[in-house]
Amino acid sequence: MNDQEAIELASQIIDEAFVGIMSTVDDHYAPVSRLMGAVADEAGPHRLFSLSAKDTRKIQHLEKNPAICWLFGTPPYDTSIMLRGVGKRLETPVVPQPTWDRLADWAKPYAANVLTDDSHHAFSVIVSNIHTLEIISPNRGIKSPYVVKLDKFADAD
């Protein structure tokens, strides 16, 4: 596997899985994980978009410590994709409408009242700028993590 193949595989798994485990760091430097819908940027997994109500712990965590980690997999879970980077809340939701619709549909059970606001102002978009991608896939012969550094994308907005 080369870096480009790893990036393409990660993009495919993220798109198919859609729901990943997003971890932030709390005030006590402990990880806090939760299931979140996520959509990768059209250019690849260097940037992920997700939605959150504005007054949530994850938003508070990111404001104090932007470190973020994502984990994705699809059945039969023989490949895992881990992404590390920095997350931030965007004041204005600037995502393509299909991305917004897919994320909002996932969020409905969690924030039905918030979703009645058609202006999208009740939600924050979380953008995760990814600097490291790791893949483990025993069925593809990757038994220890294959690591791709995406540092050139870490500060992209």
Buried (B, 14 or more C-beta within 10 A) or exposed (E): BEEEEBBBBBBBBBBEBBEBBBBBBBEEEEEEEBEBBBBBBEEBBBBBBBBBBEEBEBBBBBEEBBBBBBBBBBEEEEBBBBBBBBBBBEEEBEBEEEBBEBBBEBBEEBBEEBBEEEEBEBBBBBBBBBBBBBBBBEEBEBEEBBEBEBEEBBEEE
